[in-house]
Amino acid sequence: MLLFYLFLIITVTSIFLAIKKQKPVLLSVPIATLITYAVVEIALVPAPFLDTIKFIFSLK
């Protein structure tokens, strides 16, 4: 639940700053945060990284 609130705070802050500073590039921060989180979680799996990626994409 803590991660949910952290992502929510990051998203709200980046939207607020993007509107206030007129920089739409700041809207990519939440997406980059989620991608980084996904890569870290995949890296924490004890199997080799490429095998883990292949397993994830072979699931149906």
C-alpha positions in Angstrom: 0.0 0.0 0.0 3.0 2.3 0.7 4.1 2.0 -3.0 0.6 2.9 -4.2 0.7 6.1 -2.2 4.2 6.8 -3.3 3.2 6.5 -7.0 0.1 8.6 -6.3 2.2 11.4 -4.8 4.7 11.3 -7.7 1.9 11.4 -10.2 0.0 14.3 -8.5 3.2 16.2 -8.0 4.3 15.8 -11.7 0.9 16.8 -13.0 0.9 19.9 -10.7 4.4 20.9 -11.8 3.7 20.3 -15.4 0.7 22.6 -15.3 2.4 25.2 -13.2 5.7 25.3 -15.1 4.1 24.7 -18.5 6.5 21.7 -19.2 4.7 18.7 -20.5 7.9 16.7 -20.2 7.2 16.4 -16.5 4.3 14.1 -17.3 6.7 11.4 -18.3 8.0 11.1 -14.7 5.3 8.8 -13.5 5.7 6.5 -16.5 9.5 6.4 -16.0 8.9 5.6 -12.3 6.6 2.7 -13.1 9.0 1.3 -15.7 11.9 1.6 -13.3 9.9 -0.2 -10.6 9.1 -3.0 -13.0 12.7 -3.5 -14.0 13.8 -3.5 -10.4 11.2 -6.1 -9.5 12.2 -8.3 -12.4 15.9 -8.0 -11.4 15.0 -9.2 -7.9 13.9 -12.6 -9.2 16.7 -15.1 -8.5 16.7 -16.5 -12.0 18.8 -15.0 -14.8 17.4 -11.7 -16.1 16.8 -12.8 -19.7 15.3 -16.1 -18.6 12.9 -14.1 -16.4 11.9 -11.8 -19.3 11.3 -14.8 -21.6 9.2 -16.5 -19.0 7.1 -13.3 -18.4 6.4 -12.9 -22.1 5.7 -16.6 -22.7 2.8 -16.6 -20.1 -0.6 -16.7 -21.7 
